[in-house]
């Protein structure tokens, strides 16, 4: 990570003290705490080229991250009278020069099981590596560092039951969802591919398909002639019969259909 973990000292503790930082090749920047403004807010109010993020994992800390998150970006803790209070030491942090433990996951019965965890500061443009520890506490070498571009975002599981005219449930029917309009996150648009996703109904005709909340999708079920634009709600579960149908959507001018 190109940044530092900082103890979130109370405003009164660092009142009148300073923190001197240097972002990349820019000039030194001095932040003087006033004893009134929250420490994180004070850093963000006076720092250019970097930003402070409260820690999700440990509310006693926050992170200061450089805006440039790869080489040749760097963040240098130059000095200041508040270093001790903030738990900092003078040093320069560059790409992958320091590690921060994100999470420890116990072994799972199914090795193919996906494990998710929250990023400690809610900023995903960091580099992640994984190691394993055996029953004798021997730790493996780290994997290569990887940098995700986004997180999945909250999903809603859409569910329904496919029944034919005779009232019989239809197995193995194809259900396809195609993206019409991107979902929106508080931090900006999600990074979503344009490729459709599909699933099949089970032996009882029931199906479920997880879709990002906030997306406008075109849902098709050819077996029953179902073809509608639907807005995925901001909830974890919904029957397609309860979804709002977008009757006003028009394809953009110039689009060939």
Long-range contacts (C-beta under 8 A, 24 or more apart in sequence): 1-63, 1-65, 1-93, 1-96, 1-98, 1-100, 1-126, 1-127, 2-65, 2-66, 2-68, 2-69, 2-70, 2-73, 2-74, 2-75, 2-93, 2-94, 2-95, 3-50, 3-63, 3-64, 3-65, 3-66, 3-75, 3-93, 4-63, 4-64, 4-75, 4-77, 4-88, 4-93, 4-98, 5-55, 5-61, 5-62, 5-63, 5-87, 5-100, 6-39, 6-52, 6-61, 6-62, 6-63, 6-64, 6-86, 6-87, 6-88, 7-60, 7-61, 7-85, 7-86, 7-87, 7-88, 8-39, 8-40, 8-54, 8-55, 8-59, 8-60, 8-61, 8-62, 9-39, 9-82, 9-85, 9-86, 10-39, 11-35, 11-36, 11-37, 11-38, 11-39, 11-42, 13-85, 14-39, 14-82, 14-85, 14-86, 17-80, 17-81, 17-82, 17-85, 18-80, 18-81, 18-82, 19-43, 19-77, 19-80, 19-82, 19-83, 19-86, 19-88, 20-77, 20-78, 20-79, 20-80, 21-47, 21-50, 21-64, 21-75, 21-76, 21-77, 21-78, 22-75, 22-76, 22-78, 23-47, 23-48, 23-49, 23-50, 23-66, 23-67, 23-74, 23-75, 23-76, 24-49, 24-66, 24-68, 24-72, 24-73, 24-74, 24-75, 28-78, 30-80, 31-80, 33-82, 39-86, 50-75, 53-121, 53-122, 53-123, 54-121, 54-122, 55-120, 55-121, 56-118, 56-119, 56-120, 56-121, 56-122, 57-102, 57-103, 57-118, 57-120, 57-121, 58-120, 61-87, 62-121, 63-120, 63-121, 63-123, 65-121, 65-123, 69-95, 69-125, 69-126, 69-147, 70-95, 70-147, 71-95, 95-127, 96-127, 96-145, 99-129, 102-128, 119-151, 124-148, 124-149, 124-150, 124-151, 125-149, 149-191, 150-190, 150-191, 152-212, 153-183, 153-185, 153-190, 153-212, 153-213, 153-214, 154-212, 154-213, 154-234, 154-236, 155-210, 155-211, 155-212, 155-213, 155-236, 156-210, 156-211, 156-212, 156-213, 156-232, 156-233, 156-234, 156-235, 156-236, 156-237, 156-238, 157-208, 157-209, 157-210, 157-236, 157-237, 157-238, 158-208, 158-209, 158-210, 158-211, 158-219, 158-232, 158-238, 158-239, 158-240, 158-243, 159-206, 159-207, 159-208, 159-209, 159-237, 159-238, 159-239, 159-240, 160-206, 160-207, 160-221, 160-239, 160-240, 160-241, 161-201, 161-204, 161-205, 161-206, 161-207, 162-201, 162-205, 162-206, 162-207, 162-221, 162-223, 162-224, 163-205, 163-224, 164-223, 164-224, 168-205, 169-201, 169-204, 169-205, 169-206, 170-201, 170-205, 170-223, 170-224, 171-200, 171-201, 171-202, 171-203, 171-204, 171-205, 172-200, 172-201, 173-200, 173-201, 173-205, 173-207, 173-221, 173-222, 173-223, 173-224, 174-198, 174-199, 174-200, 174-221, 174-222, 174-223, 175-199, 175-200, 175-201, 175-207, 175-209, 175-219, 175-220, 175-221, 176-219, 176-220, 176-221, 177-209, 177-211, 177-217, 177-218, 177-219, 177-220, 178-217, 178-218, 178-220, 179-215, 179-216, 179-217, 179-218, 180-215, 180-216, 180-217, 180-218, 180-229, 180-246, 180-249, 181-215, 181-216, 182-215, 183-212, 183-213, 183-214, 183-215, 183-232, 184-214, 185-214, 216-246, 216-249
